[in-house]
Amino acid sequence: MQYIFLFFLGLLVYAFFIEPFLLSIERLDLLFNDLPDEFDGFKIVQVSDFHLSHFTPLHVKVLTAIDTEKPDMIAITGDFDGKNLTELGKNFCKNIAEKSRYVFAVLGNWDHRTENLDFLVKSIEDSGISVLINGSAVIERNGKKLFITGTDDSFTGNEDLGKTFKSVPENSFIIMLTHCPDIIYDAVKYKPQLVLSGHTHGGQVKVPFITAIFVPSKFGTRFLSGLFRVEGTYLYVNRGIGTSHIPVRFLSLPELTVITLRKRN
């Protein structure tokens, strides 16, 4: 009985005090037939779900990892903070913005719970990060364009895909940022080549040999984490950095994703 108690105590210690502060770096190369040659090898670092009201040493590890990767673009897929962005949070955003010429972000469901959403958005943008709220941006190399689109949070019903893609020409190469992966079946109608999302935390807590205990998605565990292919579009679901509701993780490590775009020969 004593050993059983110590075993479960060890699991609790790991879930509350160890795993939430580990960082997993996931790397993948994605092949595209229609990627402009100028963007072959374009490196994107995706991070998500910072929950900066709980600033931890893990966020310092994130900055170090991004600095090492030297990405062409950084994508932040929502949930900066649940209330207001603290001074530590602002400095964190500023440090991220300094690590790439192109840093784009979208809002998440926790961001919409903030006491002052305009203040939150202004704080993020003042740090040097471009917040896409049902809008788009362009990265251009030698006359060839990469379109970055970003929706407002669909989990809270604030997305507007028509507005998001309004300024994007047909047959463009599009990377779409969004917080909740549930939007994917509507998003593919606009033919983005790649959709980046977060929100699920990879379940945050998983039961060994079964699955996540709770996933905030109408599709359950279908888009729990990782890479998916939906009607010709790649969808990547990042497990996030912070934790939601309870500061615990088990078998769902915090994640920083490195995605390299490759031209199919």
C-alpha positions in Angstrom: 0.0 0.0 0.0 2.8 2.4 0.8 4.4 1.8 -2.6 1.1 2.5 -4.4 0.8 5.7 -2.4 4.4 6.7 -3.3 3.8 5.8 -7.0 0.7 8.1 -7.3 2.5 10.8 -5.3 5.3 10.6 -7.8 2.8 10.9 -10.7 1.3 14.0 -9.2 4.7 15.6 -8.6 5.6 14.9 -12.2 2.3 16.2 -13.6 2.3 19.4 -11.6 6.0 20.3 -11.2 8.0 18.6 -14.0 6.1 18.1 -17.3 4.6 21.6 -17.4 8.1 23.0 -17.5 9.6 20.7 -20.1 9.7 21.8 -23.8 9.3 19.5 -26.7 10.5 20.8 -30.1 8.6 19.1 -33.0 10.1 19.4 -36.5 8.5 18.7 -39.8 9.1 19.4 -43.5 6.0 19.9 -45.6 6.1 19.4 -49.3 4.0 21.5 -51.7 3.6 21.4 -55.5 2.6 25.1 -55.7 5.1 26.7 -53.3 6.9 29.5 -55.0 10.6 28.7 -55.5 11.5 31.8 -53.5 10.0 30.3 -50.4 11.6 26.8 -50.7 13.1 26.2 -47.2 11.0 28.9 -45.5 11.1 28.2 -41.8 8.2 28.8 -39.5 8.2 28.5 -35.7 4.8 28.0 -34.3 4.0 28.6 -30.6 0.6 28.7 -29.0 -1.4 29.1 -25.8 1.1 31.1 -23.7 -1.3 31.9 -20.9 1.0 34.6 -19.7 -0.9 35.2 -16.5 1.1 32.1 -15.4 4.6 33.2 -16.5 7.1 30.4 -15.9 10.7 29.5 -16.6 9.3 27.5 -19.6 8.7 30.8 -21.4 12.4 31.5 -21.1 13.2 28.2 -22.7 10.8 29.1 -25.5 12.8 32.3 -26.2 16.1 30.4 -26.2 14.7 27.8 -28.6 13.4 30.4 -31.0 16.7 32.2 -31.0 18.4 29.0 -31.9 16.1 28.2 -34.8 16.4 31.7 -36.4 13.0 31.4 -38.2 11.9 33.3 -41.2 8.5 33.7 -39.5 6.9 33.2 -36.1 3.3 32.2 -35.8 1.5 32.6 -32.5 -1.9 30.9 -32.5 -3.8 32.5 -29.6 -4.4 32.5 -25.9 -1.8 35.1 -24.7 -3.5 35.7 -21.4 -6.8 35.3 -19.5 -7.1 38.7 -17.9 -4.5 41.4 -18.7 -1.0 41.2 -20.2 1.4 41.8 -17.3 4.7 43.7 -17.7 6.4 40.3 -17.8 4.1 39.2 -20.6 4.8 42.4 -22.5 8.5 41.9 -22.2 8.1 38.3 -23.3 6.2 39.4 -26.5 8.8 42.0 -27.2 11.6 39.4 -27.0 9.7 37.2 -29.4 9.1 40.0 -31.8 12.9 40.7 -32.0 13.6 37.1 -33.2 12.1 37.3 -36.7 11.2 39.9 -39.2 7.8 38.5 -39.5 5.8 37.7 -36.4 2.1 37.1 -36.7 -0.5 36.3 -34.0 -4.2 35.6 -33.7 -6.5 35.7 -30.6 -7.8 32.8 -28.6 -10.8 32.1 -26.5 -9.0 33.1 -23.3 -8.0 36.4 -24.9 -11.7 37.2 -25.3 -12.2 36.7 -21.6 -9.9 39.6 -20.9 -11.2 42.6 -19.0 -10.0 44.9 -21.9 -9.5 43.2 -25.2 -8.4 46.4 -27.0 -5.7 46.9 -24.3 -4.5 43.4 -24.8 -4.3 43.7 -28.6 -2.5 47.1 -28.3 0.0 45.6 -25.8 0.8 42.8 -28.2 1.1 45.0 -31.2 3.2 47.6 -29.3 5.7 44.8 -28.7 6.1 44.4 -32.5 3.8 41.5 -33.2 1.2 41.8 -35.9 -2.2 40.6 -34.7 -4.4 39.4 -37.5 -8.1 39.7 -36.6 -10.0 38.3 -39.5 -7.4 39.8 -41.8 -4.3 39.0 -43.9 -0.7 40.1 -44.6 1.8 39.5 -47.4 5.4 38.3 -47.4 7.1 39.0 -50.7 10.3 37.7 -52.2 11.4 38.7 -55.7 7.9 39.5 -56.7 6.5 36.2 -55.4 4.0 36.4 -52.5 3.1 34.3 -49.5 -0.2 35.2 -47.9 -0.7 35.0 -44.2 -4.3 35.0 -43.0 -5.6 35.1 -39.5 -9.0 34.6 -38.1 -10.4 35.8 -34.8 -11.3 33.0 -32.4 -13.9 30.6 -33.7 -14.4 28.9 -30.3 -16.1 32.1 -29.1 -17.8 32.7 -32.5 -15.7 35.7 -33.5 -14.3 34.3 -36.8 -15.2 35.8 -40.2 -13.6 33.8 -42.9 -15.1 35.9 -45.7 -13.4 39.0 -44.3 -10.2 37.0 -43.6 -9.7 36.0 -47.2 -11.3 39.1 -48.8 -8.0 40.5 -50.0 -6.3 37.2 -51.0 -6.3 36.6 -54.7 -7.3 33.2 -56.1 -4.6 30.5 -56.5 -2.4 32.2 -53.9 -0.2 30.2 -51.5 -1.8 30.7 -48.1 -0.9 30.0 -44.5 -3.8 30.5 -42.2 -3.5 31.1 -38.5 -6.4 30.3 -36.2 -6.8 29.3 -32.6 -9.3 26.4 -32.6 -8.9 23.6 -35.1 -12.7 23.1 -35.2 -12.8 25.7 -38.0 -11.0 23.5 -40.5 -14.0 22.2 -42.5 -15.1 25.7 -43.2 -11.5 27.0 -43.8 -10.7 24.4 -46.5 -13.3 26.0 -48.7 -10.9 28.9 -49.1 -8.1 26.6 -50.1 -5.3 27.5 -47.7 -2.3 25.2 -48.2 -1.5 25.2 -44.4 -3.6 25.9 -41.3 -1.9 26.4 -38.0 -3.9 26.1 -34.7 -3.6 25.4 -31.0 -6.3 25.5 -28.3 -6.4 21.7 -27.4 -3.2 21.6 -25.4 -3.0 18.1 -26.8 -5.6 17.2 -24.2 -3.2 18.5 -21.4 -3.8 15.4 -19.4 -3.9 11.9 -21.0 -4.7 8.5 -19.5 -2.0 6.0 -20.6 -3.2 3.6 -23.3 -6.6 5.5 -23.5 -6.6 9.2 -24.6 -7.1 12.7 -23.3 -9.5 13.2 -20.4 -11.0 16.4 -21.8 -10.6 18.2 -25.2 -12.3 21.5 -25.8 -13.4 20.6 -29.3 -16.7 19.6 -30.8 -14.7 16.9 -32.6 -13.4 15.3 -29.4 -9.9 13.9 -30.0 -10.1 13.9 -33.8 -7.7 16.9 -34.0 -6.0 16.4 -30.6 -2.5 17.4 -31.8 -0.1 17.0 -34.6 -0.4 17.0 -38.4 -3.6 16.2 -40.3 -4.6 16.4 -44.0 -8.1 17.7 -44.7 -9.3 18.0 -48.3 -5.9 18.8 -49.6 -5.0 21.2 -46.8 -2.4 20.5 -44.1 -3.7 21.2 -40.5 -1.2 21.4 -37.7 -2.4 21.4 -34.1 0.1 22.6 -31.6 -0.1 21.4 -27.9 0.7 24.9 -26.6 3.1 26.2 -24.0 1.0 27.1 -20.9 -1.8 25.3 -19.1 -5.5 26.0 -18.9 -7.7 25.9 -15.7 -5.3 23.7 -13.8 -1.5 24.0 -14.0 -0.9 20.3 -14.8 0.2 18.3 -17.8 0.6 14.6 -18.2 1.8 12.8 -21.4 1.2 16.1 -23.3 4.4 18.0 -23.3 4.5 21.8 -24.0 5.4 22.3 -27.6 7.3 24.5 -30.0 6.9 23.5 -33.6 9.4 24.1 -36.4 7.8 23.8 -39.9 9.9 24.1 -43.0 8.2 24.6 -46.3 9.6 22.6 -49.2 9.0 22.8 -52.9 8.2 19.3 -54.3 10.6 18.5 -57.2 
